[in-house]
Amino acid sequence: MNLKNLAILASTVSLFAACHKKPEQSSATGWNYNDSKMGGFQVSKEKEQRTGPGLVFVQGGTFTMGATQEDVMRDWNNVPRRVTVNSFYIDQTEVANIHYREYLYWLNNVFDADEYKPVRDAALPDTLCWRSELAYNEPMVEYYFRHPSYNYYPVVGVTWKQAHDFCLWRSDRVNEKALIDRGYVNANSVKNLTGLGQENFNTKAYLMGEFQATPDKRARSKSNPLKNPNGTPRTQVTFEDGILLPNYRLPTEAEWEYAALGYINQNPLPGKNDKNRGEELIANKQVYSWSNNVNGLRDTRHGSWQGTFMANFKRGAGDNMGVAGGLNDNAVYTAPVNSFFPNGFGLYNMSGNVSEWVGDVYRPMTGQDADDVAPYRGNKFETVDYGKEGKAERDSLGRIKMRNVTDSESIRRRNYQKGDVINYLDGDSSITGITYGYGKTTLISNKSRVIKGGSWNDRAYWLSPGARRFLEEDQSNSTVGFRCAMDRVGSPAGNGRQTGINYKQRRQNTRKQ
C-alpha cells in the first residue's frame, strides 16, 4: 500500500471514529446524555463562560481591604481587614458618554410613545451637575455629554439608580445579540425597534417563556446543536445551554477595591504554570492602583517614569492641570476613559478621572461586620411575583415583575430571617430605638451608596483604592461615573483551569473481585 492510500485510509478511519464517538454517560445512572433514545437529557457543550463585551477577567483571591495610609480625614471608616473576593469580570474602562448615548437612543426608539416620556426623562444624565455659583462651566453643561469630542470621556451626572438601570439594559442587549448570532432570534427583529415598548427583549422574560422570540432558519435546521427529547431541533434556549451570560451589574465595593489594587502582576517570584502557587501579597501596603511596587514607582526598560502623572487628579489648590508648556496630567476636567497607564489587571483609571459608583449601601463599619467571603451590604431579597393567578407577568418595561421577600417567608430559615437586610448589624434598630436620624444627626441613610477611586477634582488621598465616601443613590455629580461588572461562573481560576487541585492517581494494589 502506497503512502497516498495509507493517508486516505487513516482519514477514513478518523472520520468513522468521529461519527461514532461514544456519547457522554451519566456517572450516576449510566444513561447517555444528548441521546434521544435514552430520554434526551441535554448537557451543554459550552464548557466555559465567554467574556462579555468590554469586560476583563479578574481572578479572585484574598487581600487586605481598607486603609493603606494614614486616615487624614479621621473618618476611620475603612479599618484594614483581610477578606476574599470571588473571581468576576469588570469593565476595562469607565462607561463613556457614547455608551450612555447609545442607551438613550435605544430608549427613545423602543419607548417612543407619550406614555413612556417619564421613562425617557428618568434616564437622562443631569448635565447641570457641571454648574457652580462661582465658576464659568456653562460650556461643560452644553457640550460635554453630546459633542463628539467627548465621546470617550466618562459619563457623569448619572445617579446610582441610572447606572443600575444601564447595567440591566446592557445585559439584555448583549444576550439578545448572542441569540441572534446563533440564529435563535431572527436578526430582522432588531431592525424595527421603534415602538416596541413592553415587547422588547428581556433575558429573564425570555427564559421564563414570557417573551416569544422568532427564531432564524438556522435554529430550525439539523445543524442546531440543541435538541428536543425526540431529537428534533430546539429553538428555545435555556440558561443551562451556556449561551446566555449573567447580568451586568455594578461591582461590589470589595470587588472594585480588589480590582483596583491589581496585585496579580506583583508576584515576587514570577513563573509559569502556577509553579509558585502560594506566593501571597496580602500584606502589601500599596497606596495607588497604578503601582508596581510599594513605593508607587513605574519602571520601564529605559528607566523610571518617576515624576510623570499616572492619574487624572488635582495636585493642589488651584492646580488641576499644571502650567502651559508643561501640563502635568493634560486634563483640567475628565480625560478619555483609556487614558493613563492601566493597572495589573489591565484596568484604566481605577485611581482618578472620576469616582465610581459601586453596589454597596454605605455604613462606616461594614468592613468589620460583613462576611469574610464576598463582603457586601445592600441585600434586599426579591422573588418573582406570580400574582393571584400563579403566573409570572411582565411590567410596562417588559421585565418580569418581582416582589420583595417577606419576613414571614424568611422566619424559618437558618441563613437569614428577614427579606430586607440593608440595616443588618449596623446598630440602626427600631427595636432598641436607635436610628441614624437621617437629616438630623447624620447624612447616612439606606439610600447612601459607596463611591470609590477619586476624581479629577480630588487630592491624592482619595485616589487610594481603600478610601471610601458616599452619595445618595438619587443624586449625581460632575466627579462621579461608573463601570459595570459581571459574575464569574465555573472555575474561579479562569477558563481552561479546573476548580481545586487534581493530583495524578497512584497505582493502587487493588484486587479485582
VENJOQUI-V812545 format. One record per backbone hydrogen bond with DSSP energy under -0.5 kcal/mol. NH is the residue of the N-H (numbers start at 1). CO is the residue of the C=O. E is the energy in kcal/mol with one decimal. If there is no record, write none. Layout:
nh | co | e
NH | CO | E
NH | CO | E
This chain:
nh | co | e
6 | 2 | -2.1
7 | 3 | -2.2
8 | 4 | -2.0
9 | 5 | -2.3
10 | 6 | -2.3
11 | 7 | -2.2
12 | 8 | -2.1
13 | 9 | -2.5
14 | 10 | -2.2
15 | 11 | -2.4
16 | 12 | -2.6
17 | 13 | -2.4
18 | 14 | -2.2
19 | 15 | -2.2
20 | 16 | -1.3
21 | 18 | -1.1
26 | 31 | -2.8
30 | 26 | -1.9
33 | 24 | -3.3
34 | 41 | -3.3
38 | 35 | -1.8
39 | 36 | -0.8
40 | 35 | -2.3
47 | 45 | -1.1
52 | 50 | -0.5
55 | 52 | -1.9
56 | 90 | -2.2
58 | 88 | -3.1
59 | 57 | -0.6
61 | 85 | -1.5
63 | 83 | -2.3
65 | 63 | -0.9
65 | 81 | -2.9
67 | 78 | -3.2
72 | 70 | -1.8
74 | 71 | -1.4
81 | 65 | -2.3
83 | 63 | -2.5
84 | 372 | -3.0
85 | 61 | -2.9
88 | 58 | -2.0
89 | 486 | -2.7
90 | 56 | -2.0
91 | 484 | -2.7
92 | 54 | -2.3
95 | 482 | -2.7
97 | 153 | -2.5
98 | 151 | -2.5
100 | 96 | -2.0
101 | 97 | -2.5
102 | 98 | -1.7
103 | 99 | -1.5
104 | 100 | -2.1
105 | 101 | -2.5
106 | 102 | -1.9
107 | 103 | -2.2
108 | 104 | -2.7
109 | 105 | -1.5
110 | 106 | -2.9
111 | 107 | -2.6
112 | 109 | -0.7
116 | 113 | -1.5
117 | 114 | -1.7
119 | 116 | -0.6
120 | 116 | -2.1
121 | 117 | -2.8
122 | 118 | -2.0
123 | 119 | -0.8
123 | 120 | -0.7
124 | 120 | -0.5
124 | 121 | -1.0
126 | 157 | -2.9
127 | 125 | -1.2
129 | 126 | -1.6
130 | 127 | -1.3
131 | 128 | -1.7
135 | 132 | -1.2
137 | 135 | -1.2
140 | 137 | -0.9
141 | 137 | -1.6
142 | 138 | -2.3
143 | 139 | -2.5
144 | 140 | -1.2
147 | 143 | -2.6
150 | 147 | -2.3
151 | 148 | -1.7
153 | 150 | -1.7
154 | 335 | -0.7
155 | 95 | -2.2
157 | 477 | -1.9
157 | 480 | -0.6
158 | 480 | -0.6
160 | 473 | -0.8
161 | 473 | -1.7
163 | 159 | -2.3
164 | 160 | -2.5
165 | 161 | -2.3
166 | 162 | -2.1
167 | 163 | -1.8
168 | 164 | -1.6
169 | 165 | -2.4
170 | 166 | -2.7
171 | 167 | -2.1
172 | 168 | -1.7
173 | 169 | -2.1
174 | 170 | -2.3
175 | 171 | -2.2
176 | 172 | -2.4
177 | 173 | -2.0
178 | 174 | -1.8
179 | 175 | -1.9
180 | 176 | -2.1
181 | 177 | -2.9
182 | 178 | -1.0
183 | 180 | -1.2
184 | 179 | -2.3
185 | 179 | -1.2
186 | 214 | -3.4
189 | 186 | -1.8
190 | 187 | -1.4
191 | 188 | -1.1
192 | 188 | -0.5
195 | 109 | -2.6
196 | 193 | -2.0
197 | 110 | -2.4
199 | 196 | -2.2
200 | 197 | -1.3
206 | 202 | -2.6
207 | 203 | -2.5
208 | 204 | -1.9
209 | 206 | -1.3
210 | 205 | -2.6
211 | 205 | -1.2
213 | 211 | -0.8
215 | 213 | -0.7
216 | 183 | -2.4
219 | 183 | -0.7
219 | 216 | -1.1
220 | 216 | -0.6
220 | 217 | -0.6
221 | 217 | -0.6
221 | 218 | -0.8
224 | 221 | -1.5
228 | 232 | -3.2
231 | 228 | -2.4
234 | 226 | -2.4
235 | 233 | -0.5
237 | 235 | -0.6
241 | 238 | -1.3
242 | 239 | -1.6
248 | 167 | -0.5
249 | 485 | -2.4
251 | 483 | -0.6
254 | 375 | -0.5
256 | 252 | -2.7
257 | 253 | -2.5
258 | 254 | -2.4
259 | 255 | -2.8
260 | 256 | -2.3
261 | 257 | -1.7
262 | 258 | -1.2
265 | 262 | -1.1
266 | 263 | -2.4
270 | 267 | -0.6
275 | 272 | -1.5
277 | 274 | -1.4
279 | 276 | -1.8
280 | 278 | -0.9
284 | 281 | -1.8
291 | 288 | -1.0
292 | 297 | -1.1
296 | 293 | -2.0
299 | 297 | -0.5
300 | 303 | -1.9
303 | 300 | -1.3
305 | 298 | -2.7
308 | 305 | -2.3
309 | 328 | -0.6
313 | 311 | -0.8
314 | 458 | -2.9
315 | 313 | -0.7
315 | 319 | -1.3
316 | 319 | -1.0
319 | 316 | -2.4
320 | 318 | -0.7
323 | 326 | -0.7
326 | 323 | -2.7
328 | 321 | -2.1
330 | 321 | -0.7
337 | 152 | -2.9
339 | 336 | -1.9
343 | 347 | -2.1
346 | 343 | -2.0
348 | 92 | -2.8
352 | 453 | -2.7
353 | 312 | -2.5
354 | 352 | -1.6
355 | 479 | -2.9
356 | 452 | -2.8
357 | 481 | -2.1
358 | 450 | -1.8
359 | 251 | -3.0
361 | 377 | -2.6
362 | 448 | -3.2
366 | 363 | -1.2
368 | 365 | -1.4
369 | 365 | -1.2
370 | 366 | -2.8
374 | 84 | -2.8
381 | 419 | -2.1
383 | 403 | -2.4
385 | 401 | -2.5
386 | 384 | -1.0
390 | 386 | -0.5
390 | 387 | -0.9
391 | 386 | -2.3
393 | 385 | -0.6
395 | 399 | -3.3
398 | 395 | -1.8
401 | 393 | -3.0
403 | 383 | -2.7
405 | 381 | -2.6
410 | 406 | -0.7
410 | 407 | -0.7
411 | 407 | -1.4
413 | 410 | -1.9
421 | 379 | -1.7
421 | 419 | -0.7
424 | 421 | -1.1
426 | 423 | -1.7
429 | 427 | -0.8
429 | 434 | -2.7
433 | 429 | -1.0
434 | 429 | -0.9
435 | 433 | -0.6
439 | 442 | -2.7
440 | 437 | -2.4
441 | 437 | -2.2
442 | 437 | -1.1
448 | 445 | -1.5
449 | 447 | -0.6
449 | 471 | -2.7
450 | 360 | -2.0
451 | 469 | -2.2
452 | 356 | -2.2
456 | 353 | -2.0
458 | 455 | -1.6
462 | 459 | -1.2
463 | 460 | -1.7
464 | 461 | -1.2
467 | 464 | -1.8
469 | 451 | -1.8
471 | 449 | -2.0
473 | 447 | -2.8
475 | 472 | -2.2
478 | 129 | -0.6
480 | 477 | -1.1
481 | 355 | -3.5
485 | 249 | -3.7
486 | 89 | -2.2
487 | 247 | -0.6
488 | 87 | -0.8
489 | 487 | -0.5
494 | 491 | -1.0
497 | 494 | -1.8
502 | 500 | -0.5
503 | 501 | -0.6
508 | 506 | -0.7
510 | 508 | -2.1
